[in-house]
Amino acid sequence: MEATYIVPFIKSVQNVFGTMLQTQVEVGNPELKKAGSPAYDISGIIGMSGDVEGSVVLSFPTAVAERVVSLFTGTDMDHAHDDFADAVGELVNMISGGAKAQFKGKSVSISCPSVVIGNDHVVFNRKDVVSIHIPCTSEVGDFAVEVSVRQTTAPAGAGQSAAAAVKA
């Protein structure tokens, strides 16, 4: 995976949280995610297709997701609320859309979001695509963005791989 596909997600999560939640996000070191590793308790998932394909997962512990959604909606909302999953889905949609806009010269579509609620669930991605776990910290708690995308056509003068960037 190209490192240039990680930076847009980092910028986008910081922008969305700063703009919509008025909270800053500090990003830890991106790392390779092991297949079958559990996500947090609540995950919003978006698929990407076109020149860049794969998936993006925004994953939270339950208490953090409830705080984030309450800030986002301006209403106290727990994970059992009818609109809770929609709010998580909209957040991952905004983050994915913001990252997509930074893929200059690429034709990319994003799917409607799906939301999974369940303790230590596992989100499996394609076996032939590297998945990068981006740990995030904010004043409302820790969460993660997992990016598992690849370019469908070979880039001219391909840059540094995400795995090499993680090791650097």
C-alpha positions in Angstrom: 0.0 0.0 0.0 1.3 3.4 -0.9 2.1 5.7 2.1 0.3 8.4 0.1 -3.0 6.6 0.9 -2.5 6.8 4.7 -1.9 10.6 5.0 -5.3 11.6 3.6 -7.0 9.5 6.2 -4.9 11.0 9.0 -5.7 14.6 7.8 -9.3 13.8 7.3 -9.9 12.3 10.8 -8.2 15.3 12.3 -10.3 17.7 10.2 -13.6 15.9 10.9 -13.0 15.7 14.6 -11.7 19.3 14.8 -14.6 20.7 12.8 -17.6 18.6 13.8 -16.6 17.7 17.4 -14.3 20.6 18.3 -11.7 18.2 19.6 -8.2 17.6 18.5 -6.9 14.2 17.5 -3.4 13.0 18.0 -2.4 10.2 15.7 0.0 7.5 16.8 2.4 5.5 14.6 0.5 3.6 11.9 1.3 -0.1 12.0 0.4 -3.2 10.1 -2.7 -4.9 11.4 -2.6 -8.6 11.9 -5.4 -10.4 10.1 -8.1 -11.6 12.5 -7.2 -9.0 15.2 -10.2 -7.7 16.9 -11.5 -4.2 16.4 -13.0 -2.1 19.2 -16.6 -2.6 20.1 -18.2 -0.3 17.5 -17.0 0.0 13.9 -18.2 2.1 11.0 -17.1 0.5 7.7 -16.9 2.1 4.2 -15.9 0.3 1.0 -13.9 2.1 -1.7 -13.9 1.2 -5.4 -12.5 2.6 -8.7 -8.8 3.6 -9.1 -8.4 2.9 -5.3 -10.3 -0.1 -3.8 -10.6 -1.6 -0.3 -12.1 -0.5 2.9 -11.9 1.9 5.8 -12.9 1.1 9.4 -13.5 3.7 12.1 -13.5 1.7 15.4 -14.3 2.8 19.0 -14.7 1.3 22.4 -18.4 1.7 23.4 -17.9 4.5 25.9 -15.8 6.5 23.5 -18.3 6.0 20.6 -21.1 7.2 22.9 -19.2 10.3 23.8 -18.2 11.0 20.2 -21.8 10.5 18.9 -23.2 12.7 21.7 -20.8 15.5 20.7 -21.5 15.0 17.0 -25.3 15.1 17.4 -25.5 17.5 20.3 -27.7 14.9 22.1 -26.9 12.4 24.8 -27.1 9.1 22.9 -26.1 5.6 23.9 -25.4 2.7 21.6 -28.9 1.4 21.9 -30.5 4.6 20.5 -32.2 4.1 17.1 -30.0 6.8 15.5 -26.7 5.8 17.0 -25.5 3.6 14.2 -26.4 6.2 11.6 -24.3 8.8 13.4 -21.3 6.4 13.5 -21.9 5.7 9.8 -22.0 9.4 9.0 -18.6 10.0 10.8 -16.9 7.2 8.8 -18.5 8.6 5.7 -17.2 12.1 6.3 -13.7 10.8 7.0 -13.6 8.6 3.9 -15.1 11.3 1.8 -12.5 13.8 3.0 -9.7 11.4 2.3 -11.1 10.5 -1.1 -11.0 14.2 -2.1 -7.3 14.2 -1.5 -6.7 11.4 -4.1 -5.9 13.8 -6.9 -6.4 12.5 -10.4 -8.1 9.3 -9.2 -11.7 8.2 -9.8 -12.8 6.7 -6.5 -16.3 5.9 -5.2 -17.3 5.1 -1.6 -20.1 2.9 -0.5 -22.8 3.5 2.0 -21.5 2.8 5.5 -22.2 -0.3 7.5 -21.9 -0.3 11.3 -21.1 -3.2 13.5 -21.8 -3.2 17.3 -20.3 -6.0 19.3 -17.5 -6.6 21.8 -14.1 -7.4 20.2 -15.6 -8.2 16.8 -13.3 -8.9 13.9 -13.4 -7.1 10.5 -11.7 -9.2 7.8 -10.3 -7.5 4.7 -9.1 -8.9 1.5 -6.1 -11.2 2.0 -4.2 -9.5 -0.8 -4.4 -6.0 0.6 -2.3 -4.8 3.5 -4.3 -3.3 6.4 -2.8 -0.4 8.3 -4.0 0.4 11.9 -3.8 4.1 12.8 -4.2 4.6 16.6 -5.9 7.9 17.5 -6.2 9.7 20.9 -8.5 12.6 21.7 -9.9 14.2 24.8 -13.0 11.9 24.5 -10.9 8.8 24.3 -8.8 6.4 22.1 -10.1 5.0 18.9 -8.6 3.7 15.6 -8.8 4.1 11.9 -8.0 1.0 9.8 -7.1 1.6 6.2 -7.0 -1.4 3.8 -6.8 0.0 0.3 -4.9 -0.5 -2.9 -4.5 1.2 -6.2 -6.1 -0.8 -9.0 -3.7 0.4 -11.7 0.1 0.7 -11.3 1.2 4.3 -10.6 3.8 6.0 -12.6 6.9 6.3 -10.4 5.3 4.5 -7.4 6.3 5.9 -4.1 7.3 4.4 -0.7 5.1 1.6 0.6 3.0 2.2 3.7 4.8 -0.8 5.4 8.2 0.9 4.7 6.9 4.2 6.0 5.7 2.5 9.2 9.2 1.0 9.7 10.9 4.3 9.0 
